[in-house]
Amino acid sequence: MNLFRLSVRNMTSRPLSTTLSLVLLTLGVGMIALLVQVDRHIQQQLQNNIGEIDMVVGAKGSPLQLILSAVYHIDKPTGNISLQEAQKLKRNRLVEAGIPLSYGDSHQGFRIVGTDQQYPELYKASVVKGALWQKPFEVTLGATVAMKLGLDLGDTFTGSHGLVDGGDSHGEHPFEVVGIFGYTNSVLDQLILTATESVWLVHHHEAEITGIADAAEEPTQEEHAHEHEDTGHVHAEGWEVPDEDQQITAMLVKFRGPMGMVQLPRLVNERTNMQAAVPAFEISRLFSLMAVGVDMLSAIARLIMMVAGLSVFISLYNALRDRQYEMALMRTYGATRWQLVQLVVQEGLLLTLTGSLLGLLFSRIGLWLVSGLMEANYHYAFGGWVWAAEEGWLLATALAIGLLASLLPAIRVFRINISKTLADA
Amino acid sequence: MLRTRSLSFAYDAQQEFRFPDMQLDAGEKLLILGDSGIGKTTLLHLIAGLLRPRSGSVELQGTVLQDLSVQELDRFRGRHIGLVFQRPHFVQALSARENLELVQYLAGRPRDRQRIEAVAESLGIGNKLRERPHTISQGEQQRVAIALAVINHPQLILADEPTASLDDKNCEKVAALLEDQAAATGAQLIIITHDQRLKERFTNTLTL
């Protein structure tokens, strides 16, 4: 038997108040740690995925929606823009690179993105199996897609219209898996990449079939008549795409220098039918929107921690009041005043430490759940379970609260009048 | 050897207690009798060093208690004095055995299971060691309290009304146990009581 074991036994001998203190501490610490972690993971993910993209060009609409859909692939596209107009922008001397993106279809909830081969380079993705797509209807899968769907080289699947599982199937155009990327910890892991032409051809053919079916009243009838002419723009081993269908959803733009940031977004927004959005700017706007909620929650969590401190204090104080006699008794058996102080403070710290550790555990479970939820809804997962510096501070704060809560009971036990306490009992 | 000299104590200005000097050699027993309110418990607390006297001194085994600091006094008391109170009290969260282990620890002695077993056996509570003290009978609790007082081989055992709440049969038993334990460790035994039943057991009595 020693003082530490006695502290533990004292805690467990009053299960109700100990449990209350622990629950409050777990909630307070857990909530703050969870907020810190989720905030950090989201910021990291968002920053990561911006990579070297300076500007996104897409159809007019909400700039945030454009960024969310084109960079993060978690929102609906704003519409389509003409490839020609986008190409014109790409030739601007301030532009270093422009990556076309065509999206809107998916397979089992994973987005099919038509693009060129600069896109995987943006995320420094390397092919671990097979190769990059070379012609339409060949796809290279993001690592998570391949893992989750269990697809391998040579497998085929069909895309469906829309971004959620269960849209109309584009049955007549199966995609073939020719390659699989390694993990990049970016949005790329969640995507199915193919040639831009694939997306065009899928939709072009569908339009054609619809056109034949409703031949009489279809206003695009005339256009369809021209579709079989070789427009000469895209020659992909026999696949032909007519010019007027050459639309893309968005273009990711990288500038040559800082001047691009000054001139190009304004130029695009004022002089073209397209919209330019700057990811860094939109994301900081999103953060400031989120910050209101995060601040609110963390204020509540801090309040809970304070209540937890109060609960530890009351628990220690009541225990001491009930056991004044025990303390006096221990003094008669040779315990010094400092040993009794140690006993009380130790109990306070033990309570707060246990509560804090439970809180951190709770936050990790929460993070895991949130991560699972994010993955299910947005195909985003949090990677890397690291300690945040804030969590160290959180632990220190909790222990300081424990120390503070045990201060008054400790002073009281230090000044105990043994003789009087024994005589009164 | 225990020796007190011109001890006096006052809780307030009106009432001052003055106590006769006493001297006790190793193995000697003393019964201090007196009515309520005469300062019996005060005297016991003075001898045990729980109170500081207004004047006078207590000397045990050559150490004058008044010369010690608060911390030294706590340590000295833990090692050399065993106290038994009228109503037994324990550390509630611990079993009887753990209480005994705690008292060994607080006195700075190594844990000695054999000693605990031996003392418990001699007090007839060998089978109660696992129980929490407040769950066993009053008489058994008093025996555990005696075990706590003697576990560290004290030179002096002080008992404050140890028999007041016990019936005749248990009163005899507890008195006998205290004497046996004191004899076993060669300790001096002082019992302070108003219980006249103990009078005939002791030859050495002091009436306040």
Contacts between the chains, C-beta under 8 A, distances in Angstrom:
chain1	res1	chain2	res2	distance
A	1	B	94	7.2
A	1	B	98	5.3
A	1	B	101	3.7
A	1	B	102	4.4
A	1	B	104	7.7
A	1	B	105	5.2
A	1	B	111	7.2
A	2	B	105	5.6
A	3	B	105	8.0
A	6	B	91	7.1
A	6	B	93	7.4
A	6	B	94	7.2
A	6	B	102	6.5
A	9	B	93	4.2
A	9	B	94	5.9
A	9	B	98	7.5
A	10	B	93	5.0
A	12	B	93	7.4
A	13	B	92	6.5
A	13	B	93	3.6
A	323	B	91	7.9
A	323	B	92	6.9
A	325	B	89	5.2
A	326	B	89	7.1
A	326	B	90	7.7
A	326	B	91	5.1
A	326	B	92	6.8
A	329	B	89	5.6
A	329	B	90	7.5
A	329	B	91	7.2
A	330	B	91	7.2
A	330	B	102	7.6
A	330	B	106	6.2
A	331	B	50	8.0
A	331	B	74	5.9
A	331	B	77	8.0
A	332	B	48	6.9
A	332	B	50	6.6
A	332	B	77	6.2
A	332	B	78	8.0
A	332	B	81	8.0
A	332	B	83	5.1
A	333	B	77	7.7
A	333	B	78	5.4
A	333	B	83	8.0
A	333	B	102	7.6
A	333	B	103	4.7
A	333	B	106	4.8
A	333	B	107	6.7
A	333	B	148	7.1
A	334	B	74	5.9
A	334	B	75	5.9
A	334	B	77	6.0
A	334	B	78	1.5
A	334	B	79	6.5
A	334	B	103	7.7
A	334	B	106	4.3
A	334	B	107	4.5
A	334	B	108	7.0
A	335	B	74	6.5
A	335	B	78	7.2
A	335	B	106	4.7
A	336	B	70	7.8
A	336	B	71	4.8
A	336	B	74	4.7
A	336	B	75	6.9
A	337	B	70	6.6
A	337	B	71	7.2
A	337	B	74	7.3
A	338	B	71	7.5
A	339	B	106	7.5
A	418	B	50	4.9
A	419	B	45	4.5
A	419	B	50	4.4
A	419	B	51	4.7
A	422	B	45	7.4
A	422	B	50	7.0
A	422	B	85	6.7
A	423	B	41	5.6
A	423	B	45	7.6
A	425	B	85	7.8
A	425	B	87	6.9
A	425	B	89	6.4
